[in-house]
Amino acid sequence: MRATSGRTVRDLRRENRTAVLRRLYFDGPTSRLALGPATGLSSGSVSNVVGELVAEGLVEEAGSVDSAGGRPRTLLRISPSSGCMIGVDVGETRVRVELFDLTLTELARTERALAVDSRAPHDRYEVGLIVGHIREGIAEVLRTAQMPAERLLGVGVGVPGIVTPGPEDGDTGRTGGADRSAAGSDDGAVVHGQTIGWDAVPLERMLRETVDLPASVPYRIDNGARTLGQAELWFGAGRGAHSAVFVLVGSGIGACVASDPMGPGRALEWGHLTVRVRGRRCRCGALGCLEAYAGAEALLERWQEAGGRPPAGADEETALAAMLAAAYPADGSGTTPDPTALGVLEETAEYFGAGFADLINLFQPERILVGGWAGLQLGNRFLDTVRGHARDYALRYPAARVTIGLGTLGPEAVTIGAAILPLADFFARGGRRLETAAEPAQEQQPAWATTVRDRGAH
């Protein structure tokens, strides 16, 4: 059956379910009466959709509020226990795996540090090693939370580099990412991570072959800066912005530009913007990239080249903290700032300012928000200086209308954003799992819905 607009009745029902789920998710407990104006649906449509979602265990009652002269109104909310997601951050110093319930409350987490060997820096990113860390991490968080794998809505993975969908995916509407069902026969999402030595790595296929999960569990693999941006846009410092650029600073540098408060952003290889012609050689092989001056790995190298002494044997996070402590000693400590560390950091702030100016001139965003473990460490020390340089290098009009600040979700933002990827797809399907997304004529409840109701979820 087809509606007059060309969409099928099934499409309309899915869209109605999506509208209700999103409003409940972002607005919190809401009454049926308030859902009508918020979604644009008639009271009858709201009643039908809510009835379905409650029967399936996705929505539950959450108390009541008094109404003017009438009976108290029952409030509804998303049921936290009706599903869960795993978010994975393939970082440059560690692999972090977290399990979340449907409201993104953390249920379990684990981390695997990536050892650095200066003689073979790419060895820490050896694909088999990374896949093994992900496999072990997924098994550990499910075991810790005593969560059956069948409850998973999906696994999201944030990675450094460019991500392309498999040849059978076509246009997913998510540039730089891939959304696939288990039925695909190709390699799925492929990662091009030039700076970590990954050349067209079929990461999705490798995970499907290696990780012990049901074949129906979808994987969503995307650029780490993009997942960070998604998290900050939904729940962090980017919430409410109509246009924002999210900057991820770790060993390397990436960014994501977003112009839709609900949609995914677009990944930018901002770290490979040329800031100095014939400058330092970057990890990507080119000369003069921003990352070759301002990424944590390069920053520590520049400090050492200038005569600084990073702690022997320390990882990048510890070494950068030591550099910042040397340049900006605590008030009252009586310690004089290390002029070598301070000089390198002041130059780095100017490089960042010039890079931010390019983002301002190109995209004219409302906000630029900095995240990543190194970005948060550096930003807490010299973000005011960066703002000044950005204003100096940018055009006055857009520079006067942008706010530059730090993300609010901390180092876990990439993992949270990765978990949002399968969650967003789940909502876009109207709250149906992949195996039920086709919505058969005789509707069936997901197997897990009975379990939820039996436990008193609604």
Summary of the structure (lengths in Angstrom):
residues: 458
radius of gyration: 23.8
end to end distance: 32.6
largest distance: 78.0
contacts: 1605
relative contact order: 0.13
helix: 44%
strand: 21%
